[in-house]
């Protein structure tokens, strides 16, 4: 993520903080899920987490990946089982984001599933992210 992206997301979060109610944010999350999911992370409003969880069931891989990324940053421990399920997602971007999310969990819970995911992963970009996750967990390969 570039510096400008960070500035844009922080500005979006600033706007969200000033809404009168969270219903407006929920509506925006349904309309622009990828962009708003990032802003929700900055706001860290727990009442919005169920909406982030719903993104994991969307048809779009981009939306599912954004949901995983956001949930991993606000409550990775609370969604570890769901992340493990998504290691077999049809979209390689989702599988890569899931690997990074799992790296936030205890090593003994996720190392074996990540190694198995790496062994079966055909997509080069997803393999890189799984490698990063394993490296983060183990301190080496």
C-alpha positions as CSV (number, residue, x, y, z in Angstrom):
1,X,0.0,0.0,0.0
2,X,1.4,3.4,-1.0
3,X,1.5,6.4,1.2
4,X,-1.2,8.1,-0.8
5,X,-3.5,5.0,-0.4
6,X,-2.9,5.3,3.4
7,X,-3.9,9.0,3.3
8,X,-7.0,8.2,1.3
9,X,-8.1,5.4,3.6
10,X,-7.4,7.5,6.7
11,X,-9.4,10.4,5.2
12,X,-12.3,7.9,4.5
13,X,-12.1,6.7,8.1
14,X,-12.2,10.3,9.3
15,X,-15.4,10.9,7.4
16,X,-17.0,7.7,8.8
17,X,-16.2,8.8,12.3
18,X,-18.4,11.8,11.8
19,X,-21.5,10.0,10.5
20,X,-24.5,10.4,12.8
21,X,-25.1,6.6,12.8
22,X,-23.5,3.4,11.7
23,X,-26.4,2.6,9.3
24,X,-24.9,5.0,6.8
25,X,-21.6,3.1,7.0
26,X,-23.4,-0.3,6.6
27,X,-25.2,1.0,3.5
28,X,-21.8,2.2,2.0
29,X,-20.2,-1.2,2.9
30,X,-22.9,-2.9,0.9
31,X,-22.4,-0.5,-2.1
32,X,-18.6,-0.2,-2.0
33,X,-17.4,-3.2,0.0
34,X,-13.7,-3.2,-0.9
35,X,-13.1,0.5,-0.2
36,X,-15.3,0.8,2.9
37,X,-13.9,-2.4,4.5
38,X,-10.5,-0.7,4.6
39,X,-12.0,2.4,6.3
40,X,-13.8,0.3,8.8
41,X,-10.4,-1.1,10.0
42,X,-9.3,2.4,10.8
43,X,-12.5,3.2,12.7
44,X,-12.4,-0.2,14.6
45,X,-16.1,-0.1,15.4
46,X,-17.0,-3.6,16.7
47,X,-20.7,-3.2,15.7
48,X,-19.5,-3.3,12.1
49,X,-17.6,-6.5,12.3
50,X,-20.6,-8.7,11.4
51,X,-20.9,-6.8,8.2
52,X,-17.2,-7.5,7.5
53,X,-17.8,-11.2,8.2
54,X,-20.6,-11.2,5.6
55,X,-18.1,-10.1,3.0
56,X,-16.5,-13.5,3.2
57,X,-19.6,-15.1,1.5
58,X,-19.8,-12.6,-1.4
59,X,-19.4,-14.0,-5.0
60,X,-16.6,-11.6,-5.8
61,X,-13.1,-12.8,-4.9
62,X,-12.0,-9.2,-4.5
63,X,-14.7,-8.5,-2.0
64,X,-13.9,-11.8,0.0
65,X,-10.2,-10.9,0.0
66,X,-11.0,-7.4,1.3
67,X,-13.2,-8.9,4.0
68,X,-10.4,-11.3,5.1
69,X,-7.8,-8.5,5.1
70,X,-10.1,-6.2,7.2
71,X,-11.1,-9.0,9.7
72,X,-7.5,-10.1,10.1
73,X,-6.6,-6.6,11.3
74,X,-9.5,-6.1,13.7
75,X,-10.1,-9.6,15.1
76,X,-7.9,-12.4,13.6
77,X,-8.2,-14.6,16.7
78,X,-12.0,-14.5,16.6
79,X,-12.2,-15.7,13.0
80,X,-9.4,-18.3,12.8
81,X,-11.7,-21.2,12.0
82,X,-13.3,-19.3,9.2
83,X,-10.0,-18.3,7.8
84,X,-8.9,-22.0,7.8
85,X,-11.9,-22.8,5.7
86,X,-11.0,-20.1,3.2
87,X,-7.6,-21.6,2.6
88,X,-9.4,-23.7,-0.1
89,X,-11.2,-20.7,-1.7
90,X,-11.5,-20.7,-5.4
91,X,-9.8,-17.3,-5.7
92,X,-6.0,-17.1,-5.3
93,X,-6.2,-13.5,-3.9
94,X,-8.4,-14.8,-1.1
95,X,-6.1,-17.7,-0.4
96,X,-3.2,-15.3,-0.2
97,X,-5.0,-12.9,2.2
98,X,-6.1,-15.8,4.3
99,X,-2.5,-17.0,4.6
100,X,-1.5,-13.6,5.9
101,X,-4.4,-13.5,8.3
102,X,-3.5,-16.9,9.7
103,X,0.0,-15.7,10.4
104,X,-1.5,-13.6,13.2
105,X,-2.7,-16.7,15.0
106,X,-0.7,-19.1,17.2
107,X,1.8,-21.1,15.2
108,X,0.7,-24.5,16.6
109,X,-2.8,-23.9,15.2
110,X,-1.9,-22.8,11.7
111,X,1.5,-24.0,10.6
112,X,0.5,-27.4,9.3
113,X,-2.5,-26.1,7.3
114,X,-0.4,-23.4,5.8
115,X,2.3,-25.9,4.8
116,X,-0.4,-28.0,3.2
117,X,-1.8,-25.0,1.4
118,X,1.6,-24.1,0.1
119,X,2.1,-27.7,-1.2
120,X,-1.1,-27.6,-3.2
121,X,-1.0,-23.9,-4.3
122,X,-0.6,-23.4,-8.1
123,X,-0.9,-19.6,-8.2
124,X,2.5,-17.9,-7.9
125,X,1.2,-14.8,-6.1
126,X,-0.7,-16.8,-3.6
127,X,2.4,-19.0,-3.0
128,X,4.4,-15.9,-2.2
129,X,1.9,-14.8,0.4
130,X,1.7,-18.2,1.9
131,X,5.5,-18.2,2.1
132,X,5.4,-14.8,3.7
133,X,2.9,-16.1,6.3
134,X,5.1,-19.2,7.0
135,X,8.2,-17.0,7.3
136,X,6.4,-14.7,9.7
137,X,5.2,-17.7,11.9
138,X,8.5,-19.6,11.9
139,X,11.2,-17.0,11.5
140,X,12.4,-19.0,8.5
141,X,11.4,-21.7,6.1
